[in-house]
Amino acid sequence: MVELRPLLVSRFANLVPGALVLVLGLWGGFAGDLPWLVAAVPAVVGAVLAVRGYRLGVTITDRDLVIHGLVLTRTIPRGLIAGVTDWPEVVWRSPLPGPQHSRIVAFRNSASALRAIRRHNAECVATLRSTVSPRPAP
C-alpha cells in the first residue's frame, strides 16, 4: 500500500477554510445571534471540511486507487485506470459512456505555491502515474 499526502504545511492550509466555517458557526451560537440548531449546521460542516482538508491525498492498494477529496472519496479499481494527467486527475473507464475523470485536489499546483510544495506535488503525481498507469502487454 502506498500513501501519497501533501506536505504538512499544505495539509494545514487545506484545513483552514473548514476551521473558519466551524469557528463562525460556534461564534454565531455562543454570541446568541443565531439559534443553536442554525449555528450547529455550519459548525458541523466546517468540522467535516477541516478534517477532510487535512486528510486529502491518495491511497494505492494492490486492487484499488482511493482518492480522498474534500467532499467525496472515490475508489477506482486499478484495472479500469487509463492514465493520470498533469492536471492532476485520474482517467478511468466505467459503464457510463466515455472516460471518467476524477480530480486529485491534494496535488494541484498554482504559480503562487512555494517551490518545495510544487516539487512535492509533482513527485507525488509522478509516483502515482508510474504506480497505477497501465503497462503495455509484453
C-alpha distance (Angstrom), angle and dihedral (degrees) to the residues before:
residue distance angle dihedral
M1 . . .
V2 3.80 . .
E3 3.82 122.5 .
L4 3.80 116.9 -160.7
R5 3.81 114.1 -169.4
P6 3.81 134.5 166.9
L7 3.79 119.7 -105.9
L8 3.80 115.3 -79.3
V9 3.81 92.3 -106.5
S10 3.83 89.6 54.2
R11 3.78 91.8 47.6
F12 3.80 90.9 54.8
A13 3.82 90.9 45.7
N14 3.82 89.1 52.2
L15 3.80 92.5 54.5
V16 3.83 95.9 49.7
P17 3.85 98.3 82.9
G18 3.81 91.5 51.8
A19 3.79 91.2 45.8
L20 3.81 90.1 52.6
V21 3.82 91.2 52.4
L22 3.82 88.7 48.4
V23 3.81 91.9 51.3
L24 3.80 92.4 46.9
G25 3.81 90.8 51.6
L26 3.80 92.3 48.5
W27 3.80 92.0 44.5
G28 3.81 90.9 52.4
G29 3.81 90.0 50.8
F30 3.80 96.8 45.6
A31 3.80 95.2 41.9
G32 3.77 89.0 55.8
D33 3.79 93.1 -126.1
L34 3.79 91.9 118.1
P35 3.80 133.3 36.3
W36 3.82 110.2 -105.0
L37 3.80 92.9 -113.5
V38 3.81 91.0 55.5
A39 3.82 92.2 44.4
A40 3.81 91.7 48.5
V41 3.81 93.1 63.3
P42 3.83 97.3 64.6
A43 3.80 90.1 37.1
V44 3.81 92.1 56.7
V45 3.82 93.2 41.2
G46 3.80 90.0 48.8
A47 3.80 92.5 49.6
V48 3.81 91.5 50.8
L49 3.81 92.5 47.2
A50 3.81 91.9 47.6
V51 3.81 92.9 52.1
R52 3.80 93.4 43.3
G53 3.81 90.9 46.1
Y54 3.78 89.9 55.3
R55 3.82 92.2 46.8
L56 3.83 97.9 50.0
G57 3.78 113.5 136.4
V58 3.78 146.3 86.7
T59 3.79 131.9 -79.1
I60 3.80 118.6 -160.0
T61 3.80 118.9 -162.6
D62 3.79 130.5 172.9
R63 3.80 90.6 -93.9
D64 3.81 108.0 23.7
L65 3.76 146.7 33.5
V66 3.80 112.4 -140.6
I67 3.82 117.1 -161.6
H68 3.81 111.8 -161.8
G69 3.79 105.0 -154.8
L70 3.76 133.3 179.6
V71 3.80 93.8 -99.4
L72 3.81 106.7 7.7
T73 3.79 137.8 34.3
R74 3.80 113.9 -145.4
T75 3.81 123.6 -161.4
I76 3.80 114.9 -160.6
P77 3.82 122.8 -174.9
R78 3.82 107.1 -121.8
G79 3.81 92.0 -130.0
L80 3.81 90.3 64.9
I81 3.81 96.3 52.9
A82 3.80 114.1 111.6
G83 3.81 97.0 -179.3
V84 3.79 150.1 -56.0
T85 3.80 121.4 -97.3
D86 3.81 128.4 -150.0
W87 3.84 90.7 -114.0
P88 3.18 78.8 68.3
E89 3.76 109.7 -111.5
V90 3.78 137.2 127.1
V91 3.79 116.3 -118.8
W92 3.78 112.6 -152.8
R93 3.79 143.1 162.4
S94 3.78 123.4 -109.5
P95 3.81 137.6 164.6
L96 3.81 87.7 -92.6
P97 3.80 116.7 92.6
G98 3.77 114.8 -90.5
P99 3.79 129.8 9.8
Q100 3.79 120.0 -50.9
H101 3.80 122.4 -131.6
S102 3.81 123.5 -153.0
R103 3.79 114.7 -171.7
I104 3.78 121.7 -139.4
V105 3.79 104.5 -144.2
A106 3.81 93.4 179.6
F107 3.81 94.4 70.9
R108 3.77 102.6 38.6
N109 3.78 114.1 132.2
S110 3.76 129.0 -149.3
A111 3.78 129.4 -169.3
S112 3.81 90.0 -115.3
A113 3.83 94.7 54.6
L114 3.79 118.9 109.1
R115 3.80 115.2 -95.1
A116 3.83 92.0 -116.5
I117 3.80 91.1 53.8
R118 3.82 92.7 48.0
R119 3.81 90.5 48.4
H120 3.83 92.8 48.1
N121 3.81 91.7 48.2
A122 3.82 91.5 48.9
E123 3.81 90.2 49.6
C124 3.82 91.0 50.4
V125 3.82 91.5 50.2
A126 3.83 90.4 48.0
T127 3.83 90.5 49.8
L128 3.79 90.3 47.7
R129 3.80 91.6 48.5
S130 3.81 94.2 48.8
T131 3.80 92.7 45.3
V132 3.81 102.3 46.6
S133 3.80 107.0 22.2
P134 3.79 112.5 110.9
R135 3.77 114.6 -100.3
P136 3.79 120.1 -137.7
A137 3.77 115.0 -107.4
P138 3.84 114.4 -104.3
